[in-house]
Amino acid sequence: MKWWRCKTPFFRKVTYTEHSRTLFIYNFGCNWACSVCTYRIRDPCSVEKCREISENEIMKLVEEYYLNGKAKTVKFLGGEPLINPNLPTIAEFAMDLGLSVSIGHTNLSLMPPEGVEGVVAGIKAISEDIHREYTGNFTNEEALENFERCYQKGITLKTNTVLVPKFVDVDEVERIAEFIASIDDNIPFHIIGYMPVPNFPWRRPTINELKTAAATAKKHLKNVTWSRPSIEEISYPSKRIL
């Protein structure tokens, strides 16, 4: 069973980056089935291969790194981290210690727990038909509402989207930029060049296409960046510790 078909999410690993004193906690499983997701390429593990790490194991490690002065931040990653039922307990534990807690990436179909300081939200599409085709027939209504709710709560927001020529193309990127700007045109927006996934028809964007998309987004937003990464470049530079 592949990660995107996992019905019972669990935490599968914890890594650590020394220079930023950050613990990264990785969830296994997602509530959407996005056709362009890079996990379809890298497929880090299956349900059979991954060991579930308990919340007690994680909290013990978080406390150890806090007491040793090694950690100042905890970031949750995925799949989709917010679907994990143990996330709120671990997040509250870390915050009670005085650590900063953020969500390293999320589709925001669910709201983060109270006290979370930052969220990196992936906005797939604004157009409902594109969003449903992209995600496996899931609506974007709740995710877009949650984005605004996070902003109103004072959570620091960053956003990204994947540029997919002839699917999530420049016109759709502009719709996303307009939506973000309607909330705050200072919210950072990063455009990621699509990495082709097997059995899907779309191609990788050219550098010029990415520059065009970024220039279009900059009509509405003040902080726009872009990248055209390879699989090797999208992993967090952190050391596994659990």
N, C-alpha and C positions, 0 to 999 in steps of 0.2 A: 504494500500500500504506500503510495507516494505521499509526500508531505501535504500536498494541497487537497488530498482526500481524507485527511485525518479528522475524525469527528470529535475526538477527545484531546484537546491541546495539552501539552506539558512542556516544562522547561527541559532543554536538552544539553545546554552547556553554559559555562560562565568563562569569560575571558577578561584580561586586564591589560590596560595601557598605562605604563609607568609615567610617561611625560605629562599626561593629563590627569593622572590618578583617578582613572575611571574604570569601574566594573561594568562589563556588558553582559546582560542576562538574555539568553536567546530562547524564544518560544518555538515550539514545533507545531505547525498547523495554521490554517487560515480559513476564514469564513467566506472568502471569495475564491474564484477560480480564474484568475486573470490570464488571458491567453498570451500576453507578452512578458510575463514574469520570468526573471532570470533564473529562479529556482528550477524552472523546467529544463534549464541547461546544466546548471551546476549540481542539482539534486543532491544536497549534502548528506542526506540519509533517508531511510524509510522507517516506518513504524517499527519494523522488525530489528533494524540495526541500531536505533537510537535508544539510549538508556534514559529513563525518566529520572530527573533530579528533583528531590523533594524540596518543599519550601523550607523545611528545617535545615537541610544541608546548605541551602543558599543563604539563609539568614545567619547561620553560624559563620559562614565565610565572609559575609558582609560585615558582621561585627568584628571579626578578626582583622580585616583590612582597615576598618575604622580605628580600632584600638591601637594598631601599629602605625597609624598616621599615613597609610598608603592610599586610602581612598577618600575622595571628596565628592564624587559623583557616581550615581548609578543610572545606567541607561538600559531600557528594555527594547529588544529588537524582536524580529520574527523569522518567519511567517508574519502573522498578525498578533502582536503581543497582547492587545487589549482583550482578546477573547479568553485569555488564560485566567481561570477562576482564582488562582493563587497570587496573581499580580498585585491586587490591592493590599493583601496582607504583607507581602514583602516590601512594597512601596512604603506603606505606613511605618514598618519597622525601620527602614533606612532613614526616613524623614525624622522619626523620633530620635535617632542617633545624631541628627544634624546634617545628614548628607543631602545633597541636591539630587532630585529624581526627575528624569525626563524620559520621553518616549522617542527612541531613535528613529523609528519610522512606523507609520500607521496609516490605514485607510480612513480612520476616524468614523467608522460606522458605529463605534461606541465612544462614549466619553471617557477620558482618563480619570483616575481617582483624584479626589481633592488633594491639593498640595503639590501636584506635579507642576514643575516650573517651566518645562519646555516640551514642545511637540514638533516633530518633522512630519508633515502630512503630505502624502502622495495623492494628488488630485488627478484622477484618471481621465475624466472628461466632464464637460458641462452638459453637452447634448445627451439626453436620456437614451436615445437609441444607440449611440456610440458606447456609452457607459455600460449598457446592458450587454452588448456584444463583447466588449472588452472583459467584463468581470464574470461572465457566466450567468447573465440575466438578473443581475442585482441593480437596484435603483441607487441613485446617488443622493436622493433627497435628504436622508438622515445625516449622511457624511457632510454635506454642505452646510446643513443647519448646525452640526456639531462644530464645524470650523469657526463659525461666527460665535457660538457659545464659548469656545475656548478663548477667543479674542476678548470677549466681554468679561471673562473671568481673570484676565490679565496674564494668561499663559503666553510665553514667548513662542511665536509661531514662525516656522520656516516651511516652505513648500517646494514640491517638485512635481514634474510630470515627464512622461516619456514621449518624445517626438517620434511618431511612426508614420512615414510618408504614405499618403492615401488612406490613412485610417485616423490616427490622431495627428492631423496635419497642422500647418501653420494657422489656418483659420480657427481650429479648435483650441490651439495654444493661446490665441488671442482671446477667445471666450473665457478661458481659465484666468488669464491675466486680468481681464475686465472684472471677473468675479472677485478676485483677490483685492484689486484696487477699490472695489466698492466697499470693502471693509477697512483697508488701510494700504495705501500705495507704498508704504515703507516695508511691508512684509517681504522678506527675501524669497525669490523664485528661481529655482534651478531647473534647466531643461536638459534632460538626459537623452542622448542618442540611443535609439532602440538597437539592441543586440538580437539578431534573428534567432527565433526559437523554431526548432524542427516541427514540421507539419503545419506551419502557418505561412501565409503567402507574402507577408510584408518584408520589405528590405530595410537595410540599415540606411539612415540618412547620411547625406554628404555633409562635409564641414560647412559648405555654403548654405545648405538648407538649415543647419543649426544656427548659423549666423543670422539668417533671415528671420527665423523664429524668434531669436533673442531680440533682434531689432524691433520686431512687431510687438513683443511683450513690453519693451521699453517705452512704447507709446503710452503705457498705462501704469507701469511700475518703475520705481527708482532703483531697485537692486535686483538685477537679472544676470544670471550666469548660465553657462552651458558646458557640457562635457560630452565626449564621445568615447566612453570607457570600454575596455576589454573585460572579459570575465576575471582575469587576474587582478584588475585594478579596482574591483568593486568590493573586495573583502576588507574588513576593518583590520588595521595593523595592530593586532593585539594577541597576547599570549594566553592560550587556554590554561585555566587553573582548576577547572572542575568539569 
